[in-house]
Amino acid sequence: MRQKVMQDIRGDAIMARDGKMGSVQDVYFDDERWAVRYLVVDTGGWLPGRKVLISPAQVPPQPAGDAIQVELTREQVARAPGIDKDAPVSRILEAAHARYYGYPYYWTGPYLWGVAPVPYGAPAAAGALPREYEEQREMAEQRARESHLRSSAEVIGYAIRAADGELGHVEDFVVEDDSWKIAGMVVDTRNWLPGKKVLVPPSAIDDIDWDSRQVSVAMKREELKRAPEAT
């Protein structure tokens, strides 16, 4: 298992089966199960002004390199549902992408990716879920307009508030490349421990406040001081 940071993903070229289709503009993650759910792809001059969502379910295990290969054709991408620039992504739009591409509803089921622990190769959701998971999906879709993903480009830079005071800011997130699980949040503590960056587990994140641009963690500053250093 390899790990990477989100800022290294942004800007990477995206290659379809039949040629380049754009580059990664942003990474969307959910703050409930803590995993990357979509790459936001700017299609550039190929489809001017168009941005599309690509799920890790369409990204097979990758060889080392700068480009990300996906199991899609450019025609499939051209016909995919688009997104509005910088708008939240509702479950309704997510469901539209899931139906179009045939990948699982990650928000139902016992695993990180709903019916599977890793996204690539997971069975399609349509007709594949036991009844109890279908009921969960129906409940999730009822709350669709209240649910949206988080932009890594937005959250990186947010202030960090420990249990006993402010500390620094969000520097990045570390991602596991097989499951796309978020392994930790990189915190730059320069306001308190100049030059030090530490890794905070998602389980220690209490809240992300979008209005105040602040992330609260359930750790005191002394605990953060002893946290593993981010490499």
C-alpha positions as CSV (number, residue, x, y, z in Angstrom):
1,M,0.0,0.0,0.0
2,R,1.3,3.4,-1.0
3,Q,0.2,6.8,0.3
4,K,0.0,10.2,-1.3
5,V,-1.2,13.6,-0.4
6,M,-4.1,15.3,-2.1
7,Q,-2.1,18.3,-3.3
8,D,0.0,15.9,-5.3
9,I,-3.1,14.6,-7.1
10,R,-4.3,18.0,-8.1
11,G,-2.9,18.9,-11.5
12,D,-2.3,15.3,-12.6
13,A,-3.3,14.4,-16.2
14,I,-6.3,12.1,-16.6
15,M,-6.0,9.6,-19.4
16,A,-9.0,7.8,-20.9
17,R,-8.7,4.6,-22.8
18,D,-8.5,6.5,-26.0
19,G,-6.5,9.6,-25.1
20,K,-6.0,12.5,-22.6
21,M,-9.2,14.0,-21.3
22,G,-8.1,16.7,-18.9
23,S,-6.5,17.2,-15.5
24,V,-7.5,16.9,-11.8
25,Q,-8.7,20.3,-10.6
26,D,-9.9,19.2,-7.2
27,V,-10.5,16.2,-4.9
28,Y,-13.8,15.7,-3.2
29,F,-13.9,13.7,0.0
30,D,-16.6,12.9,2.6
31,D,-16.2,13.6,6.2
32,E,-18.3,10.7,7.5
33,R,-16.3,7.7,6.4
34,W,-13.2,9.7,5.4
35,A,-12.4,8.7,1.8
36,V,-11.8,10.4,-1.5
37,R,-15.1,10.0,-3.5
38,Y,-14.4,11.9,-6.7
39,L,-11.7,13.5,-8.8
40,V,-13.0,16.8,-10.3
41,V,-11.7,16.8,-13.8
42,D,-11.3,20.0,-15.9
43,T,-11.6,18.8,-19.5
44,G,-9.8,21.9,-20.8
45,G,-9.8,22.5,-24.5
46,W,-11.3,19.1,-25.3
47,L,-14.7,20.0,-23.7
48,P,-14.3,23.8,-23.1
49,G,-15.7,24.9,-19.8
50,R,-16.8,21.4,-18.7
51,K,-16.0,19.7,-15.5
52,V,-16.8,16.1,-14.6
53,L,-16.7,13.8,-11.6
54,I,-14.6,10.7,-11.9
55,S,-15.0,8.1,-9.1
56,P,-12.0,6.0,-7.9
57,A,-14.2,3.1,-8.9
58,Q,-13.1,3.9,-12.5
59,V,-9.4,4.1,-11.5
60,P,-7.5,0.7,-11.6
61,P,-4.3,0.2,-9.6
62,Q,-1.8,2.6,-11.1
63,P,1.8,2.2,-12.1
64,A,4.2,4.9,-11.0
65,G,3.8,8.0,-13.1
66,D,2.2,11.4,-13.3
67,A,-0.9,10.6,-15.3
68,I,-4.0,8.8,-13.9
69,Q,-5.4,6.1,-16.2
70,V,-9.2,5.5,-16.0
71,E,-11.4,2.8,-17.4
72,L,-13.5,5.1,-19.5
73,T,-13.5,6.4,-23.0
74,R,-13.6,10.0,-23.9
75,E,-17.1,9.5,-25.3
76,Q,-18.3,8.1,-22.0
77,V,-16.9,11.1,-20.2
78,A,-18.4,13.6,-22.7
79,R,-21.9,12.2,-22.0
80,A,-21.5,12.1,-18.2
81,P,-23.5,14.4,-15.9
82,G,-21.5,17.6,-15.3
83,I,-21.1,19.7,-12.2
84,D,-21.5,23.4,-11.6
85,K,-18.3,25.2,-10.8
86,D,-17.6,25.3,-7.0
87,A,-21.1,24.1,-6.2
88,P,-21.8,21.5,-3.5
89,V,-22.4,18.0,-4.8
90,S,-25.7,16.5,-3.6
91,R,-26.5,12.8,-3.3
92,I,-29.0,13.3,-6.2
93,L,-26.1,14.3,-8.5
94,E,-23.9,11.5,-7.0
95,A,-26.6,9.0,-7.7
96,A,-26.9,10.2,-11.3
97,H,-23.2,9.6,-11.8
98,A,-23.4,6.2,-10.1
99,R,-26.2,5.1,-12.4
100,Y,-24.4,6.4,-15.5
101,Y,-21.0,4.8,-14.8
102,G,-22.4,1.7,-13.0
103,Y,-20.4,2.1,-9.8
104,P,-21.6,1.4,-6.3
105,Y,-23.4,3.7,-4.0
106,Y,-20.7,4.2,-1.4
107,W,-23.0,5.6,1.2
108,T,-24.8,2.3,1.9
109,G,-23.4,-1.0,3.1
110,P,-20.8,-2.0,5.7
111,Y,-17.6,-1.1,4.0
112,L,-15.7,2.0,3.0
113,W,-17.2,1.7,-0.5
114,G,-20.6,0.5,0.6
115,V,-20.6,-3.1,-0.7
116,A,-16.8,-3.4,-0.9
117,P,-13.7,-2.3,1.0
118,V,-12.0,-0.8,-2.2
119,P,-13.7,1.0,-5.1
120,Y,-12.1,-0.6,-8.2
121,G,-13.8,-3.9,-9.1
122,A,-16.7,-3.4,-6.6
123,P,-20.0,-4.8,-7.9
124,A,-22.4,-2.2,-9.3
125,A,-25.1,-1.1,-6.9
126,A,-28.1,-1.6,-9.2
127,G,-29.8,-4.8,-8.1
128,A,-26.8,-5.9,-6.1
129,L,-27.7,-4.7,-2.6
130,P,-29.4,-6.7,0.1
131,R,-32.8,-5.3,1.2
132,E,-31.4,-3.6,4.3
133,Y,-28.9,-1.7,2.3
134,E,-31.5,-0.7,-0.3
135,E,-33.5,0.8,2.7
136,Q,-30.4,2.7,3.7
137,R,-30.0,4.0,0.2
138,E,-33.6,5.1,0.1
139,M,-33.2,7.0,3.4
140,A,-29.9,8.6,2.1
141,E,-31.6,9.8,-1.0
142,Q,-34.4,11.3,1.0
143,R,-31.8,13.5,2.6
144,A,-30.0,14.1,-0.7
145,R,-30.5,17.9,-0.8
146,E,-28.9,18.2,2.6
147,S,-25.8,16.1,1.8
148,H,-22.7,17.2,-0.1
149,L,-19.1,16.5,-0.4
150,R,-16.1,18.6,0.8
151,S,-13.6,20.1,-1.5
152,S,-10.0,19.5,-0.5
153,A,-9.0,22.8,-2.2
154,E,-11.4,24.6,0.1
155,V,-10.4,22.8,3.4
156,I,-6.7,23.0,3.0
157,G,-5.7,26.2,4.7
158,Y,-8.4,26.1,7.4
159,A,-7.3,27.0,10.9
160,I,-6.9,24.2,13.5
161,R,-8.5,24.5,16.9
162,A,-7.2,22.1,19.5
163,A,-9.2,21.4,22.7
164,D,-7.1,24.1,24.5
165,G,-6.6,26.7,21.8
166,E,-5.7,27.4,18.2
167,L,-2.7,25.7,16.7
168,G,-2.0,26.0,13.0
169,H,-3.7,25.1,9.8
170,V,-4.6,22.2,7.5
171,E,-1.7,21.6,5.3
172,D,-3.0,18.5,3.4
173,F,-4.6,15.1,3.7
174,V,-2.8,11.7,3.3
175,V,-4.6,9.2,1.0
176,E,-4.1,5.4,0.7
177,D,-3.9,4.6,-3.0
178,D,-5.6,1.2,-3.0
179,S,-8.8,2.1,-1.1
180,W,-8.6,6.0,-1.4
181,K,-9.2,6.1,2.3
182,I,-8.0,9.2,4.1
183,A,-5.3,8.0,6.5
184,G,-4.7,11.4,8.2
185,M,-4.8,15.1,8.1
186,V,-1.4,17.0,7.9
187,V,-1.4,19.9,10.3
188,D,1.2,22.7,10.0
189,T,1.9,23.9,13.6
190,R,4.0,26.8,12.6
191,N,2.0,29.2,14.8
192,W,3.0,27.2,17.8
193,L,5.9,24.8,16.9
194,P,7.7,26.5,14.0
195,G,8.5,24.3,11.1
196,K,6.8,21.1,12.4
197,K,4.0,19.3,10.6
198,V,2.1,16.5,12.3
199,L,-0.3,13.8,11.2
200,V,-3.7,13.7,12.9
201,P,-6.0,10.7,12.4
202,P,-9.5,11.3,11.1
203,S,-10.9,9.9,14.3
204,A,-9.6,12.9,16.1
205,I,-11.4,15.4,13.9
206,D,-14.5,16.7,15.7
207,D,-15.9,19.2,13.3
208,I,-15.2,21.1,10.1
209,D,-16.8,24.6,10.3
210,W,-17.3,26.0,6.9
211,D,-18.5,29.4,8.0
212,S,-15.4,30.1,10.3
213,R,-13.0,28.1,8.0
214,Q,-11.9,26.1,11.0
215,V,-11.3,22.4,11.9
216,S,-11.7,21.3,15.5
217,V,-9.7,18.3,16.8
218,A,-10.3,16.3,20.0
219,M,-6.6,16.7,21.1
220,K,-4.8,19.2,23.3
221,R,-1.8,21.0,22.0
222,E,0.6,18.8,24.0
223,E,-0.9,15.7,22.4
224,L,-0.5,17.3,19.0
225,K,3.1,18.0,19.9
226,R,3.7,14.3,20.4
227,A,1.8,13.3,17.3
228,P,3.8,11.5,14.5
229,E,5.5,13.9,12.2
230,A,4.2,14.1,8.6
231,T,6.8,13.1,6.1
